[in-house]
Amino acid sequence: MQIYFSPEVVTPQFQVLNVVDSTNKAVGNVAFLFDEKKLYVYGILEEEGVAADFKDLVTPYLKGLAKAKHGLDIFSCLYVGCKKIKLNEEEKN
């Protein structure tokens, strides 16, 4: 299943993006909250079979946001179904 971001609300302080499938059906959402040197990411998808697609969608988006602010610390909490997904292998449970 292909998934995409569909912006819901975008401000300088935060972004709320719907995650939609190829039929434009919402399958979840993700929020990005910006602080001085921190970025908080919270996202949840209902469909369990899209963990890899969700990770592949979020990771480059975060890398792009990190380029805007040098030295940005990123804190994430992402779930697909009831399972937490890790963006990198160093991340602890």
C-alpha positions, -999 to +999 in steps of 0.1 A: +000+000+000+014+034-010+009+061+016+013+099+014+012+130+036-017+153+032-013+186+052-040+194+077-024+223+096+010+238+090+024+267+112+060+277+121+054+260+155+038+227+144+026+206+115-003+181+116-003+159+085-028+132+076-014+100+063-035+089+033-035+059+010-037+060-028-075+064-027-071+095-004-085+075+026-070+087+059-051+058+075-034+078+103-017+111+112+016+125+123+024+157+142+057+177+143+061+201+171+090+226+169+110+240+199+142+260+199+165+230+193+141+202+196+116+185+173+089+163+187+073+138+163+042+118+172+024+096+147+000+067+145-013+046+117-042+021+120-030-003+093-004-027+105+010-037+071+024-003+063+052+000+089+080+000+063+062+025+041+055+048+071+092+047+081+102+053+045+078+083+044+088+099+077+126+094+076+134+117+046+108+142+058+126+145+092+160+147+075+147+177+055+133+194+086+166+188+104+185+207+076+165+238+084+179+239+120+215+228+127+219+208+158+182+198+161+174+171+186+146+148+173+123+129+197+099+105+181+070+083+191+056+065+161+032+036+160+017+014+133-012-006+147-001-012+183+036-016+175+062+011+180+085+016+150+121+028+153+135+053+129+171+042+136+187+013+153+202+033+181+168+042+194+158+025+226+124+011+235 
